[in-house]
Amino acid sequence: MSKKGLSPEEQEMIKKEILTQERKLRRESRTKINIRDFISIKIIGKGAFGEVRLVRSKKTGEILAMKKMKKSEMVAKHQVQHIKAEKEVLSIARSPWVVELHYSFQDERYLYLGMEYLPGGDLMSLLIKKEIFSEDESRFYTAEMVK
């Protein structure tokens, strides 16, 4: 900072501001997220363990798809490892073909996954709805995935 021609007082002010911002970021990262931090807009899907809702973050205003899964159902159906694997894949994947996981948290009854919202849904939902893709549709989606 001295090379930039800043006085010792200016340097000290900048250092204090950086430390203040760093403390604020650390404090925010320790803040527990819960379902009350989101406004439910509507249900956009239902699954074996619960539902997926379109939600808005009260803090940031961002729109997300919030997957709410009943823990007792996951345990009863012996799917805990599959759900853990799903969360792990979503949290580390960096691909346009995998939704981005923004949040994961739980309460006593439910596990929540706050994911990127994709208007129009996912490829599996489209395939279920159509039952079978035409040859042209198959070529299109295959080409999109390998591009």
CYANA upper distance limits for C-alpha pairs under 8 A (distance plus 0.5 A):
  1 MET  CA      5 GLY  CA      7.43
  1 MET  CA      6 LEU  CA      6.54
  1 MET  CA     11 GLN  CA      6.97
  2 SER  CA      6 LEU  CA      5.87
  2 SER  CA      7 SER  CA      7.53
  2 SER  CA      8 PRO  CA      8.25
  2 SER  CA     11 GLN  CA      8.21
  6 LEU  CA     10 GLU  CA      6.31
  6 LEU  CA     11 GLN  CA      6.66
  7 SER  CA     11 GLN  CA      6.71
  8 PRO  CA     12 GLU  CA      6.64
  9 GLU  CA     13 MET  CA      6.74
 10 GLU  CA     14 ILE  CA      6.74
 11 GLN  CA     15 LYS  CA      6.72
 12 GLU  CA     16 LYS  CA      6.67
 13 MET  CA     17 GLU  CA      6.72
 14 ILE  CA     18 ILE  CA      6.70
 15 LYS  CA     19 LEU  CA      6.71
 16 LYS  CA     20 THR  CA      6.60
 17 GLU  CA     21 GLN  CA      6.71
 18 ILE  CA     22 GLU  CA      6.61
 19 LEU  CA     23 ARG  CA      6.64
 20 THR  CA     24 LYS  CA      6.76
 21 GLN  CA     25 LEU  CA      6.71
 22 GLU  CA     26 ARG  CA      6.71
 23 ARG  CA     27 ARG  CA      6.61
 24 LYS  CA     28 GLU  CA      6.67
 25 LEU  CA     29 SER  CA      6.63
 26 ARG  CA     30 ARG  CA      6.99
 27 ARG  CA     31 THR  CA      7.08
 33 ILE  CA     37 ASP  CA      7.17
 33 ILE  CA    105 PHE  CA      7.25
 34 ASN  CA     38 PHE  CA      8.46
 34 ASN  CA    105 PHE  CA      7.22
 34 ASN  CA    106 GLN  CA      7.88
 34 ASN  CA    107 ASP  CA      8.26
 37 ASP  CA     57 SER  CA      6.67
 37 ASP  CA     58 LYS  CA      6.11
 37 ASP  CA     59 LYS  CA      7.63
 38 PHE  CA     55 VAL  CA      6.55
 38 PHE  CA     56 ARG  CA      5.96
 38 PHE  CA     57 SER  CA      5.06
 38 PHE  CA     58 LYS  CA      5.90
 39 ILE  CA     55 VAL  CA      5.87
 39 ILE  CA     56 ARG  CA      5.63
 39 ILE  CA     57 SER  CA      6.95
 39 ILE  CA     58 LYS  CA      7.12
 40 SER  CA     53 ARG  CA      7.18
 40 SER  CA     54 LEU  CA      6.75
 40 SER  CA     55 VAL  CA      4.99
 40 SER  CA     56 ARG  CA      7.15
 41 ILE  CA     53 ARG  CA      7.57
 41 ILE  CA     54 LEU  CA      5.87
 41 ILE  CA     55 VAL  CA      5.76
 41 ILE  CA     56 ARG  CA      7.70
 42 LYS  CA     53 ARG  CA      6.07
 42 LYS  CA     54 LEU  CA      5.89
 42 LYS  CA     55 VAL  CA      7.83
 43 ILE  CA     51 GLU  CA      7.55
 43 ILE  CA     52 VAL  CA      6.46
 43 ILE  CA     53 ARG  CA      4.75
 43 ILE  CA     54 LEU  CA      6.68
 44 ILE  CA     51 GLU  CA      8.28
 44 ILE  CA     52 VAL  CA      6.18
 44 ILE  CA     53 ARG  CA      5.82
 44 ILE  CA     54 LEU  CA      6.81
 45 GLY  CA     51 GLU  CA      6.15
 45 GLY  CA     52 VAL  CA      5.40
 45 GLY  CA     53 ARG  CA      7.38
 46 LYS  CA     50 GLY  CA      6.49
 46 LYS  CA     51 GLU  CA      4.67
 46 LYS  CA     52 VAL  CA      6.51
 47 GLY  CA     51 GLU  CA      6.17
 47 GLY  CA     52 VAL  CA      8.30
 49 PHE  CA     68 LYS  CA      8.30
 49 PHE  CA     69 MET  CA      5.40
 49 PHE  CA     70 LYS  CA      5.92
 49 PHE  CA     71 LYS  CA      8.30
 49 PHE  CA     73 GLU  CA      6.29
 49 PHE  CA     74 MET  CA      7.00
 50 GLY  CA     67 LYS  CA      8.05
 50 GLY  CA     68 LYS  CA      6.12
 50 GLY  CA     69 MET  CA      5.14
 50 GLY  CA     70 LYS  CA      6.47
 51 GLU  CA     67 LYS  CA      6.43
 51 GLU  CA     68 LYS  CA      5.99
 51 GLU  CA     69 MET  CA      7.29
 52 VAL  CA     65 ALA  CA      6.82
 52 VAL  CA     66 MET  CA      5.88
 52 VAL  CA     67 LYS  CA      4.80
 52 VAL  CA     68 LYS  CA      6.62
 53 ARG  CA     65 ALA  CA      6.11
 53 ARG  CA     66 MET  CA      5.61
 53 ARG  CA     67 LYS  CA      7.00
 53 ARG  CA     68 LYS  CA      8.37
 54 LEU  CA     63 ILE  CA      7.51
 54 LEU  CA     64 LEU  CA      6.37
 54 LEU  CA     65 ALA  CA      5.28
 54 LEU  CA     66 MET  CA      6.73
 54 LEU  CA    117 TYR  CA      8.09
 55 VAL  CA     63 ILE  CA      6.21
 55 VAL  CA     64 LEU  CA      5.86
 55 VAL  CA     65 ALA  CA      6.70
 55 VAL  CA     66 MET  CA      6.94
 56 ARG  CA     61 GLY  CA      6.13
 56 ARG  CA     62 GLU  CA      6.03
 56 ARG  CA     63 ILE  CA      5.04
 56 ARG  CA     64 LEU  CA      6.74
 57 SER  CA     61 GLY  CA      5.32
 57 SER  CA     62 GLU  CA      5.92
 57 SER  CA     63 ILE  CA      7.09
 57 SER  CA     64 LEU  CA      8.16
 63 ILE  CA    116 GLU  CA      8.28
 63 ILE  CA    117 TYR  CA      7.16
 64 LEU  CA    114 GLY  CA      6.66
 64 LEU  CA    115 MET  CA      6.10
 64 LEU  CA    116 GLU  CA      5.79
 64 LEU  CA    117 TYR  CA      5.28
 65 ALA  CA    114 GLY  CA      6.33
 65 ALA  CA    115 MET  CA      5.63
 65 ALA  CA    116 GLU  CA      6.57
 65 ALA  CA    117 TYR  CA      5.36
 65 ALA  CA    118 LEU  CA      8.50
 66 MET  CA    112 TYR  CA      7.09
 66 MET  CA    113 LEU  CA      6.12
 66 MET  CA    114 GLY  CA      4.94
 66 MET  CA    115 MET  CA      6.66
 67 LYS  CA    112 TYR  CA      6.00
 67 LYS  CA    113 LEU  CA      5.50
 67 LYS  CA    114 GLY  CA      6.88
 67 LYS  CA    115 MET  CA      8.19
 68 LYS  CA    110 TYR  CA      6.82
 68 LYS  CA    111 LEU  CA      6.37
 68 LYS  CA    112 TYR  CA      5.19
 68 LYS  CA    113 LEU  CA      7.24
 69 MET  CA     73 GLU  CA      8.46
 69 MET  CA     74 MET  CA      8.22
 69 MET  CA    110 TYR  CA      5.87
 69 MET  CA    111 LEU  CA      5.68
 69 MET  CA    112 TYR  CA      6.87
 70 LYS  CA     74 MET  CA      7.11
 70 LYS  CA    109 ARG  CA      6.49
 70 LYS  CA    110 TYR  CA      5.12
 70 LYS  CA    111 LEU  CA      7.01
 71 LYS  CA     75 VAL  CA      6.79
 71 LYS  CA    109 ARG  CA      6.29
 71 LYS  CA    110 TYR  CA      5.84
 71 LYS  CA    111 LEU  CA      6.91
 72 SER  CA     76 ALA  CA      6.54
 72 SER  CA    109 ARG  CA      7.77
 73 GLU  CA     77 LYS  CA      6.54
 74 MET  CA     78 HIS  CA      6.58
 74 MET  CA     79 GLN  CA      5.55
 74 MET  CA     80 VAL  CA      6.07
 74 MET  CA     83 ILE  CA      8.45
 75 VAL  CA     79 GLN  CA      6.70
 75 VAL  CA     80 VAL  CA      6.45
 79 GLN  CA     83 ILE  CA      6.81
 80 VAL  CA     84 LYS  CA      6.71
 81 GLN  CA     85 ALA  CA      6.58
 82 HIS  CA     86 GLU  CA      6.65
 83 ILE  CA     87 LYS  CA      6.73
 84 LYS  CA     88 GLU  CA      6.68
 85 ALA  CA     89 VAL  CA      6.61
 86 GLU  CA     90 LEU  CA      6.62
 87 LYS  CA     91 SER  CA      6.56
 87 LYS  CA    101 LEU  CA      8.39
 87 LYS  CA    104 SER  CA      8.48
 87 LYS  CA    113 LEU  CA      8.21
 88 GLU  CA     92 ILE  CA      6.86
 89 VAL  CA     93 ALA  CA      6.16
 90 LEU  CA     98 VAL  CA      7.44
 90 LEU  CA     99 VAL  CA      7.21
 90 LEU  CA    100 GLU  CA      6.60
 90 LEU  CA    101 LEU  CA      5.94
 91 SER  CA    100 GLU  CA      7.53
 91 SER  CA    101 LEU  CA      5.95
 91 SER  CA    102 HIS  CA      8.45
 93 ALA  CA     98 VAL  CA      7.18
 93 ALA  CA    100 GLU  CA      8.02
 94 ARG  CA     98 VAL  CA      7.68
 94 ARG  CA    100 GLU  CA      8.07
 95 SER  CA     99 VAL  CA      8.32
 97 TRP  CA    145 MET  CA      7.65
 99 VAL  CA    115 MET  CA      7.00
 99 VAL  CA    116 GLU  CA      6.16
 99 VAL  CA    117 TYR  CA      8.32
 99 VAL  CA    118 LEU  CA      8.43
100 GLU  CA    115 MET  CA      6.17
100 GLU  CA    116 GLU  CA      5.70
101 LEU  CA    113 LEU  CA      7.53
101 LEU  CA    114 GLY  CA      6.58
101 LEU  CA    115 MET  CA      4.97
101 LEU  CA    116 GLU  CA      6.89
102 HIS  CA    113 LEU  CA      8.27
102 HIS  CA    114 GLY  CA      5.99
102 HIS  CA    115 MET  CA      5.91
102 HIS  CA    116 GLU  CA      7.43
103 TYR  CA    112 TYR  CA      8.37
103 TYR  CA    113 LEU  CA      6.34
103 TYR  CA    114 GLY  CA      5.20
103 TYR  CA    115 MET  CA      7.41
104 SER  CA    111 LEU  CA      8.02
104 SER  CA    112 TYR  CA      6.06
104 SER  CA    113 LEU  CA      5.09
104 SER  CA    114 GLY  CA      6.59
105 PHE  CA    111 LEU  CA      6.64
105 PHE  CA    112 TYR  CA      5.88
105 PHE  CA    113 LEU  CA      7.36
106 GLN  CA    110 TYR  CA      6.15
106 GLN  CA    111 LEU  CA      4.88
106 GLN  CA    112 TYR  CA      6.23
107 ASP  CA    111 LEU  CA      7.17
118 LEU  CA    122 ASP  CA      7.90
121 GLY  CA    125 SER  CA      7.09
121 GLY  CA    126 LEU  CA      7.82
122 ASP  CA    126 LEU  CA      6.93
123 LEU  CA    127 LEU  CA      6.66
124 MET  CA    128 ILE  CA      6.64
125 SER  CA    129 LYS  CA      6.62
126 LEU  CA    130 LYS  CA      6.60
127 LEU  CA    131 GLU  CA      5.92
127 LEU  CA    132 ILE  CA      6.79
127 LEU  CA    133 PHE  CA      7.46
128 ILE  CA    132 ILE  CA      8.37
133 PHE  CA    137 GLU  CA      6.10
133 PHE  CA    138 SER  CA      6.27
134 SER  CA    138 SER  CA      6.60
135 GLU  CA    139 ARG  CA      6.69
136 ASP  CA    140 PHE  CA      6.67
137 GLU  CA    141 TYR  CA      6.71
138 SER  CA    142 THR  CA      6.50
139 ARG  CA    143 ALA  CA      6.46
140 PHE  CA    144 GLU  CA      6.71
141 TYR  CA    145 MET  CA      6.76
142 THR  CA    146 VAL  CA      6.93
143 ALA  CA    147 LYS  CA      6.48
